[in-house]
Every structure is written in structure tokens, then in C-alpha cells.
Amino acid sequence: MGAPGALELLGNKSVIDELKLSDEQQEKLKKVSTELREKNSEAMKDAFKDKAFDKIQTLNKEMNATFAKTVEGTLKPEQVKRLHQIEVWVSVQRSGPAVFSQERVEKEIKLTDKQKEQDQGGRRRADQGPHRGVQGHRSAGSREIPGSTEENADQVPGSHGEILR
């Protein structure tokens, strides 16, 4: 399963509550989300029918990019920041170290070229099964957030919200 985008996450009540979205924000995001899904519905059905997985991935990427513009223009900066944290946290839960190959994550945590090169080994181990190669990860049910400590709890995604517990 791929990394979640705002299009997927902002349909989740727990995320909506965590971000404290106003009714107006929710209405605007829901309207654009519905329009995007309706616009791409036939193309998605055809791609699934034809098992054109590259096409499905491209359509999802395009929809998420379009929706991201709406998110940036609708949410407050602190809401956008928290949404990005949630995206990373959910990505780690779904795909383990592969999350570090996402461009925004690489920029946010300022991975060096050497770290990116070293990370390739972790991603190869992750491809062998769920959460292999993730140091400190217990299990999907334990909800441990790698790297979290008492001192940095406010900086670690997942410290609040039902989706994150």
C-alpha cells in the first residue's frame, strides 16, 4: 500500500478532529475531493479493469497534487504542518523505512546523500516483509513511534488523535 495523501487522510474523522478543521474548511475540502473523484472515476475504473497499475498510480498522484493545492489554500499553516506529520506517521506504519524515499520527507529531515545511500539497505530489508529493517519497531498493534522520547514528544507525529493511537 502506498503512502497516504491528504485526499485520503482528510476523509478520516480522526484526522479532521486532530486538525480542528472548521465547518467551512471541511465543506471546501469535501467539495473539491468529490469533484476530483467524480472527474477521474471513469479513468480509474478503466485502469483497474485493464490492471494498468502505472495508470492508477499516475491518476492518484495527479489527484493528490491537485488536492494538495486546495489544502495549502484552505488550511492554516499549523494545520498543514500537522497534516504532513500525520502523513509521515501513517506512511511509516504502512511502509516502514520506504517513507524516507518521499521527497518531502527527505527535505524535511534534511537527509544527506550519505544517509540516503545508507537508507537503501533499510528499504531493501523492508521489501522483504512488513517493518523489517525498522529499528525499534515493535509491531503494528503496539503503535510505538520510532524515535519518540519524553523530551521530543511534541515534535514526534502521532502524539495526539484517535487515528494515531
C-alpha positions in Angstrom: 0.0 0.0 0.0 1.3 3.4 -0.9 1.8 6.5 1.1 -1.4 8.2 2.1 -2.1 11.6 0.7 -4.2 14.4 2.1 -7.1 13.3 -0.2 -7.3 10.1 1.7 -6.4 11.3 5.2 -8.8 14.3 5.2 -11.7 11.9 4.8 -10.9 10.4 8.2 -12.9 11.9 11.1 -10.0 11.4 13.5 -7.7 13.5 11.3 -10.4 16.1 10.8 -10.8 16.3 14.6 -7.0 16.3 15.2 -6.6 19.3 12.8 -9.6 21.1 14.3 -11.0 21.9 10.9 -13.8 24.4 10.8 -17.1 23.5 9.1 -16.1 25.9 6.2 -12.8 24.1 5.7 -14.4 20.7 5.8 -17.0 21.8 3.2 -14.5 23.2 0.8 -12.2 20.1 1.1 -15.1 17.7 0.7 -16.4 19.6 -2.4 -13.0 19.5 -4.1 -12.4 15.9 -3.1 -15.8 14.8 -4.5 -15.2 16.8 -7.8 -11.8 15.1 -8.2 -13.1 11.6 -7.6 -16.0 12.2 -10.0 -13.8 13.6 -12.7 -11.4 10.7 -12.5 -13.9 7.9 -11.8 -14.2 6.5 -15.4 -10.4 6.7 -16.0 -9.9 4.8 -12.7 -12.4 2.2 -13.5 -10.8 1.6 -16.9 -7.3 1.4 -15.3 -8.5 -1.1 -12.7 -10.3 -3.2 -15.3 -7.2 -3.2 -17.5 -4.9 -3.8 -14.5 -3.0 -0.7 -15.6 -1.3 -0.1 -12.3 1.0 2.6 -13.6 -2.0 4.5 -14.8 -3.7 4.1 -11.4 -0.6 5.4 -9.7 -0.4 8.3 -12.1 -4.1 9.2 -11.6 -3.7 9.1 -7.8 -0.6 11.2 -7.9 -2.3 13.8 -10.1 -5.4 13.9 -7.9 -3.3 14.2 -4.7 -1.2 17.0 -6.3 -4.3 18.9 -7.3 -5.9 18.4 -3.9 -2.6 19.5 -2.1 -3.1 22.9 -3.7 -6.5 23.2 -2.2 -5.2 22.0 1.2 -2.5 24.6 1.1 -5.0 27.3 0.3 -7.6 26.2 2.8 -5.8 25.1 5.9 -3.8 27.3 8.3 0.0 26.8 8.3 -0.1 24.9 11.6 -2.8 22.6 10.3 -0.8 21.9 7.1 2.3 21.1 9.3 0.4 18.7 11.5 -1.2 17.1 8.4 2.3 16.4 7.0 3.3 14.9 10.3 0.3 12.6 10.2 1.1 11.6 6.6 4.6 10.6 7.6 3.5 8.7 10.6 0.9 6.8 8.7 3.4 6.1 5.9 5.8 4.7 8.4 3.1 2.4 9.8 2.3 1.2 6.2 5.6 1.1 4.6 8.4 1.3 7.2 11.7 2.8 6.0 10.4 3.4 2.5 8.8 6.6 3.8 12.3 8.1 3.7 12.3 8.0 -0.1 9.4 10.5 -0.2 10.9 13.8 -1.4 9.1 16.0 1.2 10.3 13.7 4.0 13.9 13.8 2.7 13.8 17.6 2.6 12.0 17.9 6.0 14.5 15.8 7.9 17.4 17.1 5.7 18.8 13.7 4.7 22.4 13.9 3.4 23.5 12.0 0.3 25.4 9.6 2.5 22.3 8.9 4.7 20.2 8.4 1.5 22.7 5.9 0.3 22.8 4.1 3.7 19.0 4.0 3.7 18.9 1.9 0.6 19.8 -1.2 2.7 16.9 -0.5 5.1 14.5 -0.2 2.2 15.7 -3.5 0.7 15.1 -5.2 4.0 11.7 -3.5 4.3 10.8 -5.0 0.9 11.3 -8.5 2.4 8.3 -8.0 4.8 6.4 -5.6 7.0 8.6 -3.5 9.2 11.8 -5.5 8.7 14.8 -3.3 8.9 13.0 -0.7 11.2 15.0 -0.5 14.3 12.9 -0.1 17.4 9.6 -1.0 15.8 7.6 -3.5 17.9 4.5 -4.3 15.8 1.7 -2.6 14.0 -0.5 -3.1 17.1 1.9 -1.6 19.5 1.8 1.9 18.0 5.3 2.7 19.0 6.6 5.7 17.2 10.3 5.2 16.4 12.5 7.9 17.8 9.9 9.3 20.3 11.1 10.2 23.8 9.6 12.2 26.6 11.8 15.1 25.6 10.7 15.3 22.0 7.1 14.1 22.2 5.8 17.4 21.0 7.9 17.1 17.8 7.0 13.5 17.0 4.0 12.8 14.8 1.3 10.8 16.4 1.2 12.3 19.9 -2.5 13.0 19.6 -5.5 11.8 17.7 -7.6 8.6 17.6 -6.1 7.6 14.2 -2.7 7.7 15.9 -3.5 5.5 18.9 
